[in-house]
């Protein structure tokens, strides 16, 4: 099983970071800072506090770089954001909406690790589908999102089963290109 390129690059950069390489640190920072900030801001709904929390994570990462054992950098930093927001909310007075957010947070939830990847992937898929013709979008949606068999799609739209297969294949090709 081959590891994703991003995973391999992050592991390589983490190794360099552990040895004090500032370029590796900067590369990771530039790659993840904005997404981390957006996640923190969506939880806290306070730009300044979100920036502070993300900044503290990066400072801690640099200061403790030699001691850290990180097997999945992306999961590590997004868990750090969730935990940092949780700590902030725990230690400060809360609004009603913040209390609801605290209830929905689960730092130990394994789904948190993958949420960022799922959202990013869904955005790429949605953007890919916008490139397709409306007919191709409709066929792909029926096939992949509504789980309708190709024969049923062909009958519903008055086209051949082969046309359905070709349109689904075209859509998947466009999506794969965007995901690569």
Secondary structure as GFF3:
##gff-version 3
##sequence-region A 1 180
A	DSSP	alpha_helix	5	18	.	.	.	ID=ss1
A	DSSP	alpha_helix	22	44	.	.	.	ID=ss2
A	DSSP	alpha_helix	47	63	.	.	.	ID=ss3
A	DSSP	alpha_helix	73	91	.	.	.	ID=ss4
A	DSSP	alpha_helix	96	104	.	.	.	ID=ss5
A	DSSP	alpha_helix	110	130	.	.	.	ID=ss6
A	DSSP	alpha_helix	134	140	.	.	.	ID=ss7
A	DSSP	pi_helix	141	145	.	.	.	ID=ss8
A	DSSP	alpha_helix	150	157	.	.	.	ID=ss9
A	DSSP	alpha_helix	161	179	.	.	.	ID=ss10
###
